[in-house]
Amino acid sequence: MKHVEGRPYSEPEAAARKLLELAAGVLPINDRIHIEKINAPFLSKAGCNASGPEFGAGIRYAIERGWLELHESGTYVRLLPSGADLFPRQ
């Protein structure tokens, strides 16, 4: 019998909080955080090893809560004050 490991970011809130943590660790340029700065570490095996759907659910959850703002182009996000309060910049 093969055991399947749990997916720590399968819950949208957990994925959103990890994305906020990653965003808080990135130095924004003109108040913008390029999406690949949080996407790559979230999806990489060296980082979180999460999946694309987990990333999407996490981004949607963070936007719905007012933690992140996604630009209409999809190329960058802004960490909003309510999200910044959860994870102060490092």
N, C-alpha and C positions, 0 to 999 in steps of 0.2 A: 504494500500500500504506500502510495506516495503522499507525503504531507505537503500541503500548500501553506506557504507563509502568508500571514495577514498583510494587507495593504494598508500602511499607516495613513495614506492620504486618500483613501476611498470615500471618506466623509468630506463633503464640500467645505465644512467649517475648518477641518484640520488642514486641508489643502490651502485654503485662503489664508490661514494664519501662517503657514510656512512661506507662502508667497509674500506676505507682508514682512516677515522676518528677512527674507532675501532682499526685498526692496529697501528695507531700512539700512541694509549694509552696502547699498550702492550709492555712490555720489551722483546726485542728479545733475544734469546739464540743462540749464534754463528751466529748472523745475520739472524736468522730464526724465523719466527712467526708460531707456530703450527696453522693449519687451524681451529681447534676447538676453539681457542681463539677469532676468529672473527665470526666463523659460529654460535656458540651457542648464543651469545648475539644478533646477527642479526635475528635469527629465533625465539627466545624466546618471549613469551607474555610479560614478564617483561621488555624486551629490545625493539626491533623494531617491533616484530610481523610480520616479512616479511615471504615470502614463499621460498621454495627450488628453484623454477624456477627464482625468483627474485635474489636469492643469486648467482645462476649460471650465469645469465645475467650480474650481477654486476661484478663478477670475470672476465668474458670474456672481458667486456668493459675496466676494469682496466688494464688487460694484453695487450689488443690492443693499449691502450694509452701509455704503457710503465710506468705505475704507480706501478704495482705489477709484480712479477715474481713467477709463480707457479712451484714448483718442479715437476719433472716428476712422482714422486710417488703420488702426490696430498696431501701429509701430511703436507706440510708447504709452506708458501709464504715468499718472501722478499719484503720489501718496498723499491722501487727504488728511486733514488734521485729526479726524476721528481714528484713522488707521495709524497715523504717526504716534498717537498717544498709546497705542497697544505695544508698539515696538520702537522705542526712541532710537534715533540714528546712532550708529556706532562709530 
